[in-house]
Amino acid sequence: MERRVLGRTGRLVSVVGLGTWQLGADWGDVDEDDARAVLDASVEAGVTFFDTADVYGDGRSEQVIGAYLADNPGHPVTVATKMGRRGPQDPESFTLAAFREWTDRSRRNLRTERLDLVQLHTPPTAVFSRDEVYDALDTLVAEGAIASYGVSVETVDEALTAIARPNVASVQIILNAFRLKPLDAVLPAASDAGVGIIARVPLASGLLSGRYTRETTFAEDDHRTYNRDGSAFDVGETFSGVDYETGVRAAEDFTALVHDTLGETLTPAQAAIAWVWQQPGVSTVIPGARNADQARANAGAGSADVLGPLFASGVREIYDTYLREKIHDRW
């Protein structure tokens, strides 16, 4: 699998990583044996980047990764975690003391003295402009608790604010065939500044896999059921903010585009993942996987040939037809 430098971390990471939200919570139940099988299959397929957070299953995702890497020493895996969602979503709560508490907990969960990369976890917008926040993060680097830091954002404006800071190593943002806005300004700005881009939600919560219909249902504890109105967290995280009916129609056209332009060489999910990492400026894309087969299939998109201009124009046409008017100005 191709590898790229992850911005100012200086680390080489696989262009397809692994998002591990689903190993903690909010996607229905995934037991520990299945979770470890996902990690194992990913590593065997060439994945060298795991993304997690301290709130995924209240630390369960971090703990599973920490135990797995402890049992498999020597794997060249970079682990990025996130912090900031354990306390009140008040900019005043983002202090050095809180950061120390949160990173100490993540270090215990991940069984490491120094965290590879810590990202602020979609905090309130005002946090991205506070000098004291970045001073605190710089202190954690100087103390050796973290090697590098970045941010996970909801909006393009938040991303651009963070990219302007001199020590931000990476920006994590939603980018997929149903969320094109980051292509306009964020990716060029990040590339110019040497900031890595971690692309999340590459399958629009599964819509781009082509497996869902209007009749598909999800478990009660799956965010695709309970967060469709944004009552639990930013609705942009669920189906990329697209209403489900519209998303299914757009996904049907995406599946047809894959078949018409690529034949049977890639599944719709693989094509969606490959399209993301092939965008200039993207360092890695982090699809989730609930089982080993999904993990292997996702990783297989990391060696896909360039999809070509016909596919790219088709993605743009689908976006313009179904989605631009509904979501482009929101995030």
KEVO-828925 format. One line per field, with one value per residue (C-alpha): residue number from 1; y, z negated, x negated. Coordinates in Angstrom, 3 decimals. Layout:
N
k: NUM_...
Y: Y_...
Z: Z_...
X: X_...
END
This chain:
331
k: 1_2_3_4_5_6_7_8_9_10_11_12_13_14_15_16_17_18_19_20_21_22_23_24_25_26_27_28_29_30_31_32_33_34_35_36_37_38_39_40_41_42_43_44_45_46_47_48_49_50_51_52_53_54_55_56_57_58_59_60_61_62_63_64_65_66_67_68_69_70_71_72_73_74_75_76_77_78_79_80_81_82_83_84_85_86_87_88_89_90_91_92_93_94_95_96_97_98_99_100_101_102_103_104_105_106_107_108_109_110_111_112_113_114_115_116_117_118_119_120_121_122_123_124_125_126_127_128_129_130_131_132_133_134_135_136_137_138_139_140_141_142_143_144_145_146_147_148_149_150_151_152_153_154_155_156_157_158_159_160_161_162_163_164_165_166_167_168_169_170_171_172_173_174_175_176_177_178_179_180_181_182_183_184_185_186_187_188_189_190_191_192_193_194_195_196_197_198_199_200_201_202_203_204_205_206_207_208_209_210_211_212_213_214_215_216_217_218_219_220_221_222_223_224_225_226_227_228_229_230_231_232_233_234_235_236_237_238_239_240_241_242_243_244_245_246_247_248_249_250_251_252_253_254_255_256_257_258_259_260_261_262_263_264_265_266_267_268_269_270_271_272_273_274_275_276_277_278_279_280_281_282_283_284_285_286_287_288_289_290_291_292_293_294_295_296_297_298_299_300_301_302_303_304_305_306_307_308_309_310_311_312_313_314_315_316_317_318_319_320_321_322_323_324_325_326_327_328_329_330_331
Y: 0.000_3.525_5.576_9.323_11.645_12.715_16.441_17.847_14.544_13.423_9.900_7.718_6.289_4.121_6.022_3.852_3.766_2.429_4.410_2.674_4.506_1.369_-0.708_1.366_2.283_3.937_1.372_-1.476_-4.066_-5.299_-7.823_-7.783_-10.839_-9.244_-5.946_-7.595_-9.494_-6.153_-4.784_-7.932_-8.004_-4.322_-4.683_-7.782_-5.777_-2.973_-0.487_1.492_4.151_3.721_6.569_6.407_8.688_8.660_8.686_5.761_3.329_5.449_4.357_0.831_1.475_2.804_-0.149_-2.704_-1.031_-0.760_-4.435_-5.470_-3.525_-4.751_-8.322_-7.558_-5.467_-4.137_-3.360_0.005_1.475_5.156_5.659_8.925_9.549_12.465_14.399_17.105_15.424_14.150_17.495_20.425_21.814_25.210_26.869_27.664_23.923_23.416_23.972_22.484_20.735_19.123_18.161_16.469_14.537_13.407_12.473_10.608_8.502_7.828_6.888_4.312_2.972_2.740_1.443_3.992_6.740_9.073_9.387_9.541_12.129_13.778_15.672_18.087_16.299_18.677_21.239_24.448_26.734_29.357_26.871_26.971_30.664_30.551_31.049_29.371_26.153_25.851_26.892_24.030_21.562_22.787_22.168_18.555_18.078_19.639_17.381_14.280_13.247_13.609_13.585_15.785_17.360_18.122_18.912_17.217_19.716_19.990_22.998_24.330_27.573_25.672_23.767_26.923_28.554_25.556_25.224_28.772_27.706_26.845_23.579_21.952_18.716_17.488_18.285_15.625_16.528_14.827_14.276_11.933_11.870_13.393_16.123_18.021_21.410_20.690_20.375_24.082_25.636_23.244_20.756_23.429_25.388_22.286_21.256_24.716_24.693_21.128_20.048_16.496_15.765_12.823_12.204_10.704_9.364_8.320_6.153_8.681_6.302_3.431_5.095_4.949_1.203_0.847_-1.691_0.405_0.831_2.939_-0.051_-0.592_-0.256_0.053_-0.916_1.435_2.107_2.881_6.616_6.076_5.568_8.022_10.937_11.562_14.829_15.809_15.452_13.587_15.344_17.247_15.795_16.156_13.065_10.874_10.210_13.361_15.436_14.224_13.174_9.427_9.329_11.736_9.852_6.555_8.097_9.641_6.370_4.504_6.854_6.456_2.674_3.004_5.333_2.779_-0.005_2.117_3.550_0.877_-2.303_-4.964_-3.910_-2.159_-2.319_0.964_1.152_0.629_3.212_5.721_5.155_5.302_8.539_10.182_9.263_10.176_13.805_15.997_16.877_13.915_11.992_9.105_8.123_6.256_3.988_1.909_-1.837_-4.079_-7.335_-8.655_-9.017_-5.353_-4.357_-6.300_-4.927_-1.345_-1.776_-3.134_0.328_1.580_0.033_1.018_2.716_6.347_6.346_8.794_11.999_10.327_8.998_12.341_14.249_11.742_12.297_16.040_15.634_13.503_16.038_18.944_17.133_15.864_17.459_20.804_22.920_20.984_20.783_22.704_25.874_24.112_22.824
Z: 0.000_0.754_-2.215_-2.710_-5.299_-7.813_-7.793_-10.533_-12.412_-9.898_-10.104_-7.074_-7.214_-4.904_-2.611_-3.968_-7.739_-10.148_-12.021_-15.270_-16.465_-15.711_-17.983_-20.950_-20.539_-18.474_-15.657_-17.462_-19.445_-18.320_-20.726_-21.639_-19.569_-16.479_-17.281_-17.527_-14.300_-12.567_-13.855_-12.829_-9.322_-8.835_-9.813_-7.646_-4.706_-5.157_-7.342_-9.564_-10.968_-13.577_-14.622_-17.936_-20.704_-24.473_-24.299_-21.910_-24.277_-27.187_-26.339_-25.135_-21.646_-23.032_-25.417_-22.654_-20.511_-23.461_-24.324_-20.695_-20.169_-23.495_-22.307_-18.905_-19.576_-16.590_-14.385_-12.689_-13.571_-14.297_-16.690_-16.694_-19.505_-20.314_-23.428_-24.479_-24.567_-28.133_-29.744_-29.205_-25.686_-26.996_-25.583_-29.154_-29.853_-27.375_-29.790_-30.360_-33.493_-31.570_-28.724_-31.187_-32.740_-29.393_-27.872_-31.022_-30.725_-27.026_-27.747_-30.268_-27.861_-24.995_-27.231_-26.094_-27.683_-24.729_-22.435_-18.729_-17.820_-19.894_-18.186_-19.691_-19.171_-17.314_-20.152_-20.166_-17.331_-19.677_-20.893_-17.536_-18.006_-21.608_-21.997_-25.411_-23.888_-21.559_-24.338_-26.450_-23.600_-23.036_-26.731_-26.422_-23.508_-25.501_-28.469_-26.272_-26.872_-23.182_-20.070_-17.922_-17.976_-15.512_-15.375_-14.266_-12.846_-11.652_-9.341_-6.666_-8.603_-11.698_-9.558_-8.014_-11.448_-12.728_-9.629_-10.241_-13.588_-13.303_-15.275_-14.187_-12.562_-11.086_-10.467_-10.445_-8.411_-6.750_-3.093_-0.756_2.561_0.766_-1.001_1.515_-0.144_-1.676_1.859_2.491_-0.174_-2.966_-1.001_0.861_-2.357_-4.232_-1.429_-1.318_-5.109_-5.344_-7.449_-7.077_-6.170_-7.797_-5.908_-7.975_-7.149_-3.660_-3.086_-4.404_-7.259_-4.793_-2.140_0.410_-0.032_2.103_-0.322_-1.856_-0.592_-1.771_-3.857_-5.638_-9.420_-12.021_-15.683_-18.292_-19.663_-16.179_-15.494_-12.070_-13.951_-16.829_-15.380_-12.085_-13.478_-15.138_-18.653_-19.978_-18.096_-14.873_-12.272_-9.712_-11.253_-10.318_-6.585_-6.070_-7.024_-4.055_-4.740_-4.333_-1.411_0.626_-0.345_0.912_4.283_4.640_3.610_6.314_8.894_7.318_7.579_11.237_11.823_10.333_12.502_15.663_15.311_13.358_14.139_11.503_10.529_7.338_5.177_4.581_1.099_2.422_5.152_2.576_0.370_3.296_4.553_1.179_0.787_4.394_3.747_3.658_0.083_-1.637_-3.880_-4.903_-4.894_-7.848_-7.022_-9.852_-9.747_-11.841_-10.806_-9.287_-5.784_-5.714_-6.982_-4.227_-1.551_-2.734_-2.751_0.776_1.936_0.957_3.999_6.505_9.716_10.278_10.991_13.861_15.029_16.061_12.553_11.007_13.178_12.319_8.601_9.115_11.134_8.433_5.800_7.831_8.609_5.157_2.461_3.148_2.498_-0.672_-2.469_-0.783_-2.851_-6.173_-6.956
X: 0.000_-1.173_-2.383_-2.543_-4.028_-1.407_-2.037_-4.248_-4.354_-6.984_-5.572_-4.932_-1.424_0.630_2.986_5.795_5.868_8.450_11.067_11.991_15.101_17.080_14.835_15.952_19.596_22.329_22.371_24.087_22.160_18.732_17.208_13.515_12.575_14.109_12.403_8.997_9.658_10.290_6.978_5.125_6.609_5.845_2.194_1.779_3.175_0.639_2.507_0.132_2.470_5.203_7.484_9.328_10.632_10.903_14.720_15.169_16.858_15.573_12.034_12.820_11.487_8.189_7.926_8.456_5.774_3.383_3.768_3.409_0.166_-1.213_-0.613_-2.168_-5.272_-7.143_-4.145_-4.902_-1.509_-0.944_1.970_3.865_6.293_8.563_9.500_11.902_15.308_15.110_15.915_18.269_18.188_17.133_13.993_12.919_12.680_9.847_6.976_3.538_4.802_7.656_5.329_2.965_5.841_7.188_3.833_2.769_5.909_5.262_1.652_2.874_5.475_2.994_0.187_-2.345_-4.421_-4.041_-1.045_-1.911_0.726_3.443_6.242_8.725_12.033_14.358_14.352_16.430_15.421_13.955_11.335_9.540_8.700_7.425_3.665_3.661_4.988_2.025_-0.369_0.974_0.554_-3.008_-3.670_-2.528_-4.925_-7.778_-6.993_-7.040_-3.432_-2.583_-4.745_-2.483_0.939_3.680_7.366_10.539_13.006_16.562_16.209_13.919_13.465_12.287_9.804_8.375_8.017_6.054_3.882_2.608_1.093_-2.617_-2.670_0.571_-0.545_2.715_6.353_9.044_12.106_15.060_14.242_16.037_17.884_20.884_18.841_16.701_16.325_12.867_11.473_11.988_9.737_8.761_6.686_4.686_4.063_2.960_0.629_-0.953_-1.478_-2.766_0.218_1.499_5.109_6.867_10.112_12.902_16.383_15.212_18.285_20.831_21.714_22.019_24.176_21.367_21.006_24.132_25.591_28.379_31.930_34.843_35.946_32.595_32.774_30.030_29.748_31.163_27.653_26.313_25.849_27.392_30.651_30.502_28.515_30.271_31.611_28.319_29.721_26.636_23.807_23.247_25.592_22.803_21.185_24.169_24.591_22.444_25.470_27.488_31.070_31.319_33.744_31.624_28.483_29.863_30.803_27.345_25.730_27.625_26.139_22.683_22.909_23.912_20.963_18.565_19.920_19.985_16.463_14.572_16.427_15.877_12.363_13.528_16.601_18.454_16.939_13.416_13.952_15.207_12.157_9.735_11.296_10.610_6.947_6.238_7.210_4.073_3.195_4.835_2.428_4.681_8.338_9.842_12.789_14.149_14.680_16.904_15.221_12.008_13.439_14.449_11.013_9.272_11.585_11.055_7.302_7.473_8.508_5.055_3.443_6.126_5.041_6.002_9.711_9.535_11.255_14.519_15.040_14.063_16.526_19.233_18.674_18.984_22.191_23.834_22.861_24.188_27.448_28.385_26.290_24.649_27.727_28.600_25.247_22.429_22.779_23.376_19.900
END
